[in-house]
């Protein structure tokens, strides 16, 4: 039982840390897709998209279309939370373009 509680606590901590606070922007200039990715995605997906922390998908082999990726980022899926309240449509579009560059 103790092992379960430790594992559950660790998993909850990892999931809570996935993503960043986009309110921490330092200027009004729009962020690039890579910047949005670095602020919100690397904890689970890693810099190269291959980290697969907390059950995250390996983005280097993702077959999602841009529309599907947009829906996942906007609405969340499985263990991934929604970013609809944190990222603008332009930021989501930019990060979708960036994650497509991570494909092999």
C-alpha positions in Angstrom: 0.0 0.0 0.0 2.8 2.4 0.9 4.5 1.7 -2.5 1.2 2.5 -4.2 0.9 5.8 -2.4 4.5 6.8 -3.3 3.9 5.9 -6.9 0.6 7.7 -7.1 2.1 10.8 -5.4 5.0 10.8 -7.8 2.7 10.4 -10.8 0.5 13.3 -9.6 3.5 15.5 -9.2 4.8 14.8 -12.7 1.4 15.4 -14.2 0.9 18.6 -12.3 4.3 19.9 -13.5 3.6 19.2 -17.2 3.2 22.5 -18.8 4.2 25.9 -17.8 2.6 29.2 -16.9 2.1 31.1 -20.2 1.3 34.1 -18.0 5.0 34.4 -17.4 5.6 36.0 -20.8 8.2 38.8 -20.6 7.0 40.8 -23.7 4.1 41.3 -25.9 5.9 39.8 -28.9 4.3 36.6 -30.0 6.1 33.5 -29.0 7.4 31.1 -31.6 6.2 27.5 -31.7 9.5 26.4 -30.2 9.2 28.9 -27.4 5.7 27.8 -26.6 6.8 24.1 -26.7 9.8 24.8 -24.4 7.5 26.5 -21.9 4.7 24.0 -21.9 5.7 20.7 -23.3 9.2 19.6 -22.6 8.5 18.4 -19.0 6.6 15.4 -20.5 7.6 15.3 -24.1 11.3 16.4 -23.8 13.2 18.8 -26.1 13.2 16.3 -29.0 9.7 15.0 -28.4 10.9 11.6 -27.3 10.8 11.8 -23.5 7.5 10.0 -23.0 7.3 11.0 -19.3 4.0 10.4 -17.5 2.8 8.5 -20.5 3.4 11.3 -23.0 3.4 10.3 -26.7 6.6 10.2 -28.6 6.1 13.1 -30.9 8.9 12.0 -33.3 6.7 9.2 -34.5 3.3 10.8 -34.2 1.0 10.4 -37.2 -1.5 13.0 -36.0 -2.6 15.6 -38.6 -2.2 19.3 -37.7 -6.0 19.4 -37.0 -5.8 16.3 -34.7 -2.8 17.7 -32.9 -4.6 21.0 -32.4 -7.6 19.2 -30.9 -5.3 17.3 -28.5 -3.5 20.4 -27.3 -6.8 22.4 -27.1 -8.9 19.7 -25.4 -6.3 17.3 -23.8 -6.4 13.5 -24.2 -5.7 10.6 -21.9 -3.3 12.0 -19.3 -2.6 15.2 -21.1 -4.4 18.2 -19.8 -6.2 20.8 -22.0 -4.3 24.0 -22.8 -7.4 25.9 -24.1 -7.3 28.3 -21.1 -3.6 28.9 -21.2 -2.6 29.2 -24.9 -4.1 31.4 -27.6 -5.2 29.9 -30.9 -2.1 31.4 -32.5 0.2 29.8 -29.9 -1.5 26.4 -30.4 -1.1 26.7 -34.1 2.6 27.7 -33.7 3.3 24.8 -31.3 1.6 22.3 -33.7 3.9 23.5 -36.5 6.9 23.1 -34.2 6.0 19.5 -33.1 5.7 18.6 -36.8 9.4 19.5 -37.2 10.2 16.9 -34.5 9.1 14.0 -36.7 11.7 11.7 -38.1 
